[in-house]
Amino acid sequence: MTIGISVAEVATKYEVNVGDTACGIAERYKVPCSQLLKRNNLGSNALIYPGQILQLPDASDWNYSMPCQ
């Protein structure tokens, strides 16, 4: 039996790997990049580092009025 949930509904945290970008992570988990940045108190020019733990936003965190970066 298959349950219809997205990866973003299951995962709540992500550990940054070498070569990751915030928007690349957001795309992988199908969440708006702007919301990933907001959830982690990061500015649009913030650097992320391997080993850093990012909180993934869930749908209740999304604010569609914020532009994607």
SEKOLSE-336487 format. One line per field, with one value per atom (N, C-alpha, C): residue number from 1; residue in three letters; chain; atom name; x, y, z. Coordinates in steps of 0.001 Angstrom, whole numbers. Example, Ala and Ser with C-alpha at 12.3 -4.5 7.8 and 13.67 -1.06 7.14 Angstrom:
BEGIN
pos	[1/1/1/2/2/2]
code	[Ala/Ala/Ala/Ser/Ser/Ser]
unit	[A/A/A/A/A/A]
site	[N/CA/C/N/CA/C]
c1	[13190/12300/13200/12850/13670/12900]
c2	[-5690/-4500/-3300/-2250/-1060/30]
c3	[7800/7800/7800/7080/7140/7870]
This chain:
BEGIN
pos	[1/1/1/2/2/2/3/3/3/4/4/4/5/5/5/6/6/6/7/7/7/8/8/8/9/9/9/10/10/10/11/11/11/12/12/12/13/13/13/14/14/14/15/15/15/16/16/16/17/17/17/18/18/18/19/19/19/20/20/20/21/21/21/22/22/22/23/23/23/24/24/24/25/25/25/26/26/26/27/27/27/28/28/28/29/29/29/30/30/30/31/31/31/32/32/32/33/33/33/34/34/34/35/35/35/36/36/36/37/37/37/38/38/38/39/39/39/40/40/40/41/41/41/42/42/42/43/43/43/44/44/44/45/45/45/46/46/46/47/47/47/48/48/48/49/49/49/50/50/50/51/51/51/52/52/52/53/53/53/54/54/54/55/55/55/56/56/56/57/57/57/58/58/58/59/59/59/60/60/60/61/61/61/62/62/62/63/63/63/64/64/64/65/65/65/66/66/66/67/67/67/68/68/68/69/69/69]
code	[Met/Met/Met/Thr/Thr/Thr/Ile/Ile/Ile/Gly/Gly/Gly/Ile/Ile/Ile/Ser/Ser/Ser/Val/Val/Val/Ala/Ala/Ala/Glu/Glu/Glu/Val/Val/Val/Ala/Ala/Ala/Thr/Thr/Thr/Lys/Lys/Lys/Tyr/Tyr/Tyr/Glu/Glu/Glu/Val/Val/Val/Asn/Asn/Asn/Val/Val/Val/Gly/Gly/Gly/Asp/Asp/Asp/Thr/Thr/Thr/Ala/Ala/Ala/Cys/Cys/Cys/Gly/Gly/Gly/Ile/Ile/Ile/Ala/Ala/Ala/Glu/Glu/Glu/Arg/Arg/Arg/Tyr/Tyr/Tyr/Lys/Lys/Lys/Val/Val/Val/Pro/Pro/Pro/Cys/Cys/Cys/Ser/Ser/Ser/Gln/Gln/Gln/Leu/Leu/Leu/Leu/Leu/Leu/Lys/Lys/Lys/Arg/Arg/Arg/Asn/Asn/Asn/Asn/Asn/Asn/Leu/Leu/Leu/Gly/Gly/Gly/Ser/Ser/Ser/Asn/Asn/Asn/Ala/Ala/Ala/Leu/Leu/Leu/Ile/Ile/Ile/Tyr/Tyr/Tyr/Pro/Pro/Pro/Gly/Gly/Gly/Gln/Gln/Gln/Ile/Ile/Ile/Leu/Leu/Leu/Gln/Gln/Gln/Leu/Leu/Leu/Pro/Pro/Pro/Asp/Asp/Asp/Ala/Ala/Ala/Ser/Ser/Ser/Asp/Asp/Asp/Trp/Trp/Trp/Asn/Asn/Asn/Tyr/Tyr/Tyr/Ser/Ser/Ser/Met/Met/Met/Pro/Pro/Pro/Cys/Cys/Cys/Gln/Gln/Gln]
unit	[A/A/A/A/A/A/A/A/A/A/A/A/A/A/A/A/A/A/A/A/A/A/A/A/A/A/A/A/A/A/A/A/A/A/A/A/A/A/A/A/A/A/A/A/A/A/A/A/A/A/A/A/A/A/A/A/A/A/A/A/A/A/A/A/A/A/A/A/A/A/A/A/A/A/A/A/A/A/A/A/A/A/A/A/A/A/A/A/A/A/A/A/A/A/A/A/A/A/A/A/A/A/A/A/A/A/A/A/A/A/A/A/A/A/A/A/A/A/A/A/A/A/A/A/A/A/A/A/A/A/A/A/A/A/A/A/A/A/A/A/A/A/A/A/A/A/A/A/A/A/A/A/A/A/A/A/A/A/A/A/A/A/A/A/A/A/A/A/A/A/A/A/A/A/A/A/A/A/A/A/A/A/A/A/A/A/A/A/A/A/A/A/A/A/A/A/A/A/A/A/A/A/A/A/A/A/A]
site	[N/CA/C/N/CA/C/N/CA/C/N/CA/C/N/CA/C/N/CA/C/N/CA/C/N/CA/C/N/CA/C/N/CA/C/N/CA/C/N/CA/C/N/CA/C/N/CA/C/N/CA/C/N/CA/C/N/CA/C/N/CA/C/N/CA/C/N/CA/C/N/CA/C/N/CA/C/N/CA/C/N/CA/C/N/CA/C/N/CA/C/N/CA/C/N/CA/C/N/CA/C/N/CA/C/N/CA/C/N/CA/C/N/CA/C/N/CA/C/N/CA/C/N/CA/C/N/CA/C/N/CA/C/N/CA/C/N/CA/C/N/CA/C/N/CA/C/N/CA/C/N/CA/C/N/CA/C/N/CA/C/N/CA/C/N/CA/C/N/CA/C/N/CA/C/N/CA/C/N/CA/C/N/CA/C/N/CA/C/N/CA/C/N/CA/C/N/CA/C/N/CA/C/N/CA/C/N/CA/C/N/CA/C/N/CA/C/N/CA/C/N/CA/C/N/CA/C/N/CA/C/N/CA/C/N/CA/C/N/CA/C]
c1	[845/0/892/551/1302/549/1266/664/1107/167/467/912/2168/2718/4012/4337/5565/6742/7950/9169/9199/8756/8793/7898/6837/5959/6604/7583/8234/9485/10343/11599/11354/12017/11903/13247/14346/15687/16528/17550/18473/19881/20823/22224/22889/23455/24076/25304/25418/26560/27407/28642/29528/28837/28831/28241/26767/26113/24693/24510/23384/22943/21569/21207/19899/18773/18847/17773/17786/18953/19032/18361/18585/17935/16425/16015/14583/13942/14605/14066/13942/14953/14938/13746/13410/12312/11000/11009/9795/9164/10033/9568/10129/9448/9975/11306/12283/13593/13462/12626/12458/11968/11166/10640/11697/12559/13667/14587/14890/15737/15080/13797/13078/13044/12751/12640/13953/15078/16393/17056/16267/16766/18003/17952/19056/18648/19566/19331/19586/19218/19368/20831/21752/23181/23913/23188/23807/24541/25646/26390/25918/25851/25577/26817/26999/28233/27931/28827/28658/28557/27607/27381/26327/26012/24977/23628/22807/21468/20453/19700/18643/17291/16410/15027/14269/13558/12761/11383/10904/9570/8497/7397/6249/5236/4192/3224/2650/2554/1994/2942/4238/5219/5224/4657/4771/4008/4640/4024/4198/3140/3252/3427/3315/3537/5032/5872/7320/7852/8639/9176/10215/10323/11373/12684/13739/15075/15720]
c2	[-1171/0/1236/2212/3455/4565/5312/6443/7700/8586/9788/10960/10956/12099/12513/13772/14261/14082/14155/14052/15134/16357/17468/17217/16392/16098/15111/14347/13347/13928/14561/15102/16440/16664/17951/18647/17880/18440/17909/18694/18280/18683/17760/18070/18459/19651/20190/19361/19057/18334/19274/18877/19653/19875/21121/21456/21820/21634/21989/23500/23919/25307/25298/26395/26467/26217/26862/26698/25310/24697/23320/22356/22577/21754/21966/23223/23535/22838/22893/22246/20737/20135/18688/18281/19122/18798/19474/20133/20745/21764/22627/23732/25025/26148/27417/27767/28161/28529/29645/30635/31753/31279/30228/29713/28913/28191/27499/28510/29589/30633/31254/31570/32188/31258/29997/29015/28907/29150/29008/30344/31416/32763/33111/32765/33041/34132/35021/36016/35410/36129/35601/35403/36073/35925/35085/34438/33664/32446/32110/30913/29765/28577/27367/26495/25642/24875/23387/22531/21090/20784/19937/19573/20418/21570/22439/21742/21856/21268/22363/22157/23099/22498/23335/22939/23095/22063/22145/22691/23662/24199/23201/23206/22425/23395/22879/23710/24823/24605/25642/26832/26638/27721/28571/28068/28730/30029/31026/32325/32622/32406/32519/33944/34919/36306/36627/35748/35976/35466/36257/35804/34709/33832/32812/33473/33027/33582/32814]
c3	[0/0/0/-801/-885/-179/627/1330/618/288/-478/373/791/1519/834/936/309/1248/689/1488/2552/2212/3159/4363/4189/5317/6282/5804/6625/7281/6499/7006/7679/8798/9482/9608/9421/9525/8383/8034/6982/7385/7250/7513/6196/6164/4963/4589/3293/2742/1904/1622/760/-583/-1043/-2336/-2285/-1139/-1014/-1058/-1579/-1481/-823/-201/465/-533/-1686/-2662/-3303/-3398/-3885/-2913/-1620/-592/-649/-750/-825/-2019/-3153/-4356/-4153/-3539/-3294/-2439/-1448/-541/-918/-2091/-2646/-1704/-1155/-324/-910/-745/-1257/-582/-1384/-845/188/-107/822/2186/2190/3453/4210/3478/4131/4804/4098/4667/5896/5791/6912/8121/7892/8987/9769/9071/9687/9997/9941/10236/9403/8120/7206/6229/5928/4894/3525/2485/1125/733/1412/1118/2159/3051/4127/3573/4213/3861/4738/4141/4917/4837/5827/5966/6108/5571/5783/7280/7617/9012/9698/9113/9680/9552/10573/10558/10237/9173/8794/9128/9626/9866/8545/8137/6924/7273/6516/6801/6396/7122/6669/6074/5515/4798/5667/6977/7853/7984/7645/7705/6434/5364/4075/4034/3477/3256/1779/1011/-435/-912/-24/-433/-499/72/15/-1313/-2018/-3299/-3097/-4074/-4053/-4417/-3843/-4098/-5210]
